[in-house]
Structure formats: structure tokens, C-alpha cells
Amino acid sequence: MNPLRPVPLSIALLAVVSVALAGCSPAPEPTPTPTPAFASEEEAFAAAEETYRAYIEALNAVDPSDPETFDATYDYSSGAFQRADRENFSTMHADGYSITGDSKVIEFIPAGAAAPFEVVRAIACLDVSEVVVTDADGASAVNPDRPAVYAIEVTFKSDDSQLSIDAARRAEDHECTRS
């Protein structure tokens, strides 16, 4: 009798069982690939412009004496931008401010986006020449040095294929033409 024979047979049996069990184990789950929010850069910029114009329309409807009018602007904003709006509207309401006149988007220029288009940047030229903000005493709260038209760099973020305004700042390096 050969005492060494059971060891190689055990190893061979273990190898066969291991291979058989490996065939039964589930395949590893594939890592999901993020689906781009938009199919193209053009589509992302079109959505950004639509969002910005809708925000300005909602902003033009804000009446500081009626907080319910603030809500429509929040549909188009997020993050620090929305928090600033909430704070500003609340202050204007509490201090008795009023707003007359409308802002107008006169130009919207793509400034940057890359697939999967979760962040989109654009320059918006805004005509605020007709907007008058007054305090509770009727005095103008508008800075006398405010330009009638100025450029704003707007950053949009995507959430479930919908863009929202997440940040905005004056675009000092872009000059708008008044139309």
C-alpha cells in the first residue's frame, strides 16, 4: 500500500471541487457607468439657458411683501446661491423693500461643460436698467454706480437631468452690449 497516494488524490479532488464551485459563484456586479444628464454639450447649454431665463422670469415676479412669490425662484436654484436668495428675500420682506421693473436676459454665452455635463458654466448678460428697489421709506436701495447692463458667470449643476443655478458672480472680464 502506498501511503502517499491519498494526499495527491485529496489535492486533485480539492482542485476539482474548487473549479466546480467557482463556476457556481455569481459574477461580480458591474460598476455602473454614470449616464450623462444630457446627450451633448449643445443640449446642456440649451437646458442651462432655459433654466436661467425661467429663473429671471420667477425673479421678476418676486414681491418682497409676499413671501409666497419667493418659492418659484427656488425651483431653479441650489446650494449657496439658493441660500443667499432665501436670506436676501427674507431681509427684503422684513425691512419692507419693494421692487419694480424687470430684469432682461440680453445674451447667454456658453462658457464650459464636459460630459457627463453635471456642471455647466455660462455668461449671461442682464439688463437691469428698469429695476428699481426701494426701502420702506421709498428711498432707492440701488447703488448709484450699478451698471444698466452687466455680465454674470453662472454655474449650473445637474440633478436628475435637471439643471439648477448653483453659483453666480460678476464676470468682470466680459463686456455686454446693451440691446
DOTILO-419006 format. One record per residue (C-alpha): residue in one letter; x, y, z. Coordinates in nm, 3 decimals. Example, Ala and Ser with C-alpha at 12.3 -4.5 7.8 and 13.67 -1.06 7.14 Angstrom:
# DOTILO-419006
ATOM / A / 1.230 / -0.450 / 0.780
ATOM / S / 1.367 / -0.106 / 0.714
//
This chain:
# DOTILO-419006
ATOM / M / 0.000 / 0.000 / 0.000
ATOM / N / 0.126 / 0.340 / -0.094
ATOM / P / 0.068 / 0.590 / 0.188
ATOM / L / 0.143 / 0.893 / -0.033
ATOM / R / -0.140 / 0.822 / -0.275
ATOM / P / -0.426 / 0.975 / -0.063
ATOM / V / -0.255 / 1.317 / -0.045
ATOM / P / -0.235 / 1.377 / -0.425
ATOM / L / -0.586 / 1.236 / -0.465
ATOM / S / -0.710 / 1.479 / -0.197
ATOM / I / -0.541 / 1.769 / -0.371
ATOM / A / -0.685 / 1.666 / -0.706
ATOM / L / -1.031 / 1.628 / -0.554
ATOM / L / -0.999 / 1.970 / -0.384
ATOM / A / -0.896 / 2.129 / -0.715
ATOM / V / -1.194 / 1.976 / -0.899
ATOM / V / -1.438 / 2.085 / -0.629
ATOM / S / -1.289 / 2.438 / -0.624
ATOM / V / -1.323 / 2.472 / -1.001
ATOM / A / -1.678 / 2.341 / -0.989
ATOM / L / -1.774 / 2.581 / -0.710
ATOM / A / -1.607 / 2.874 / -0.884
ATOM / G / -1.834 / 2.813 / -1.180
ATOM / C / -2.136 / 2.839 / -0.948
ATOM / S / -2.041 / 3.163 / -0.776
ATOM / P / -2.215 / 3.475 / -0.903
ATOM / A / -2.027 / 3.704 / -1.136
ATOM / P / -1.916 / 4.027 / -0.977
ATOM / E / -2.166 / 4.307 / -1.028
ATOM / P / -2.052 / 4.550 / -1.294
ATOM / T / -1.968 / 4.900 / -1.181
ATOM / P / -2.244 / 5.126 / -1.306
ATOM / T / -2.135 / 5.385 / -1.559
ATOM / P / -2.293 / 5.722 / -1.492
ATOM / T / -2.544 / 5.817 / -1.757
ATOM / P / -2.479 / 6.167 / -1.884
ATOM / A / -2.753 / 6.409 / -1.786
ATOM / F / -2.752 / 6.543 / -2.141
ATOM / A / -2.665 / 6.382 / -2.473
ATOM / S / -2.448 / 6.669 / -2.593
ATOM / E / -2.285 / 6.994 / -2.493
ATOM / E / -2.542 / 7.182 / -2.702
ATOM / E / -2.827 / 7.012 / -2.514
ATOM / A / -2.666 / 7.101 / -2.180
ATOM / F / -2.626 / 7.467 / -2.279
ATOM / A / -2.983 / 7.485 / -2.409
ATOM / A / -3.107 / 7.348 / -2.074
ATOM / A / -2.887 / 7.597 / -1.887
ATOM / E / -3.026 / 7.889 / -2.085
ATOM / E / -3.383 / 7.768 / -2.033
ATOM / T / -3.318 / 7.736 / -1.658
ATOM / Y / -3.164 / 8.082 / -1.635
ATOM / R / -3.441 / 8.252 / -1.830
ATOM / A / -3.704 / 8.075 / -1.616
ATOM / Y / -3.522 / 8.187 / -1.301
ATOM / I / -3.517 / 8.550 / -1.420
ATOM / E / -3.888 / 8.528 / -1.503
ATOM / A / -3.956 / 8.397 / -1.150
ATOM / L / -3.729 / 8.666 / -1.004
ATOM / N / -3.920 / 8.936 / -1.191
ATOM / A / -4.239 / 8.809 / -1.022
ATOM / V / -4.095 / 8.838 / -0.669
ATOM / D / -4.285 / 9.077 / -0.445
ATOM / P / -4.091 / 9.126 / -0.120
ATOM / S / -4.419 / 9.190 / 0.066
ATOM / D / -4.545 / 8.841 / -0.032
ATOM / P / -4.306 / 8.558 / 0.065
ATOM / E / -4.508 / 8.307 / -0.139
ATOM / T / -4.369 / 8.474 / -0.453
ATOM / F / -4.016 / 8.373 / -0.350
ATOM / D / -4.081 / 8.000 / -0.391
ATOM / A / -4.079 / 7.992 / -0.772
ATOM / T / -3.716 / 8.109 / -0.780
ATOM / Y / -3.612 / 7.814 / -0.564
ATOM / D / -3.724 / 7.572 / -0.837
ATOM / Y / -3.426 / 7.689 / -1.044
ATOM / S / -3.153 / 7.720 / -0.780
ATOM / S / -2.949 / 7.515 / -0.535
ATOM / G / -2.664 / 7.535 / -0.288
ATOM / A / -2.516 / 7.862 / -0.170
ATOM / F / -2.692 / 8.052 / -0.448
ATOM / Q / -3.034 / 7.947 / -0.318
ATOM / R / -2.933 / 8.011 / 0.043
ATOM / A / -2.830 / 8.367 / -0.049
ATOM / D / -3.162 / 8.424 / -0.226
ATOM / R / -3.354 / 8.295 / 0.075
ATOM / E / -3.162 / 8.525 / 0.308
ATOM / N / -3.193 / 8.829 / 0.079
ATOM / F / -3.565 / 8.780 / 0.019
ATOM / S / -3.627 / 8.734 / 0.390
ATOM / T / -3.437 / 9.054 / 0.471
ATOM / M / -3.619 / 9.249 / 0.199
ATOM / H / -3.952 / 9.124 / 0.333
ATOM / A / -3.867 / 9.207 / 0.694
ATOM / D / -3.735 / 9.553 / 0.604
ATOM / G / -4.030 / 9.648 / 0.382
ATOM / Y / -3.850 / 9.674 / 0.048
ATOM / S / -4.030 / 9.687 / -0.285
ATOM / I / -3.915 / 9.606 / -0.638
ATOM / T / -4.048 / 9.745 / -0.964
ATOM / G / -3.934 / 9.679 / -1.319
ATOM / D / -3.798 / 9.368 / -1.483
ATOM / S / -3.452 / 9.227 / -1.550
ATOM / K / -3.395 / 9.108 / -1.906
ATOM / V / -3.153 / 8.846 / -2.034
ATOM / I / -2.998 / 9.002 / -2.344
ATOM / E / -2.724 / 8.747 / -2.411
ATOM / F / -2.642 / 8.393 / -2.299
ATOM / I / -2.299 / 8.257 / -2.390
ATOM / P / -2.173 / 7.902 / -2.324
ATOM / A / -1.856 / 7.913 / -2.111
ATOM / G / -1.780 / 7.549 / -2.031
ATOM / A / -1.916 / 7.199 / -1.994
ATOM / A / -1.782 / 6.848 / -2.033
ATOM / A / -1.951 / 6.509 / -2.041
ATOM / P / -2.136 / 6.391 / -1.837
ATOM / F / -2.246 / 6.758 / -1.814
ATOM / E / -2.303 / 6.762 / -1.439
ATOM / V / -2.159 / 7.115 / -1.427
ATOM / V / -2.230 / 7.376 / -1.695
ATOM / R / -2.096 / 7.732 / -1.699
ATOM / A / -2.227 / 8.026 / -1.898
ATOM / I / -2.205 / 8.403 / -1.918
ATOM / A / -2.539 / 8.582 / -1.901
ATOM / C / -2.576 / 8.948 / -1.986
ATOM / L / -2.851 / 9.102 / -1.781
ATOM / D / -3.019 / 9.437 / -1.839
ATOM / V / -3.135 / 9.572 / -1.503
ATOM / S / -3.190 / 9.931 / -1.617
ATOM / E / -3.564 / 9.916 / -1.540
ATOM / V / -3.528 / 9.754 / -1.196
ATOM / V / -3.586 / 9.986 / -0.902
ATOM / V / -3.555 / 9.867 / -0.542
ATOM / T / -3.683 / 10.096 / -0.268
ATOM / D / -3.674 / 10.069 / 0.108
ATOM / A / -3.971 / 10.110 / 0.343
ATOM / D / -3.933 / 10.490 / 0.329
ATOM / G / -3.942 / 10.492 / -0.052
ATOM / A / -3.572 / 10.574 / -0.089
ATOM / S / -3.379 / 10.395 / -0.362
ATOM / A / -3.174 / 10.100 / -0.241
ATOM / V / -2.997 / 10.069 / -0.578
ATOM / N / -2.628 / 10.151 / -0.582
ATOM / P / -2.594 / 10.465 / -0.796
ATOM / D / -2.288 / 10.308 / -0.963
ATOM / R / -2.481 / 9.998 / -1.072
ATOM / P / -2.439 / 9.948 / -1.446
ATOM / A / -2.755 / 9.919 / -1.655
ATOM / V / -2.621 / 9.600 / -1.816
ATOM / Y / -2.368 / 9.359 / -1.674
ATOM / A / -2.227 / 9.013 / -1.726
ATOM / I / -2.272 / 8.729 / -1.479
ATOM / E / -2.085 / 8.399 / -1.483
ATOM / V / -2.342 / 8.138 / -1.385
ATOM / T / -2.261 / 7.783 / -1.273
ATOM / F / -2.531 / 7.521 / -1.312
ATOM / K / -2.532 / 7.178 / -1.150
ATOM / S / -2.725 / 6.879 / -1.275
ATOM / D / -2.952 / 6.672 / -1.055
ATOM / D / -3.158 / 6.400 / -1.223
ATOM / S / -3.115 / 6.560 / -1.567
ATOM / Q / -3.237 / 6.897 / -1.443
ATOM / L / -3.002 / 7.192 / -1.408
ATOM / S / -3.016 / 7.441 / -1.125
ATOM / I / -2.822 / 7.762 / -1.068
ATOM / D / -2.563 / 7.678 / -0.805
ATOM / A / -2.341 / 7.987 / -0.819
ATOM / A / -2.318 / 8.325 / -0.987
ATOM / R / -2.063 / 8.604 / -0.985
ATOM / R / -1.993 / 8.920 / -1.182
ATOM / A / -1.792 / 8.840 / -1.495
ATOM / E / -1.561 / 9.141 / -1.492
ATOM / D / -1.370 / 9.018 / -1.799
ATOM / H / -1.678 / 9.012 / -2.026
ATOM / E / -1.842 / 9.321 / -2.167
ATOM / C / -2.207 / 9.312 / -2.260
ATOM / T / -2.367 / 9.525 / -2.523
ATOM / R / -2.698 / 9.684 / -2.444
ATOM / S / -2.979 / 9.589 / -2.678
//
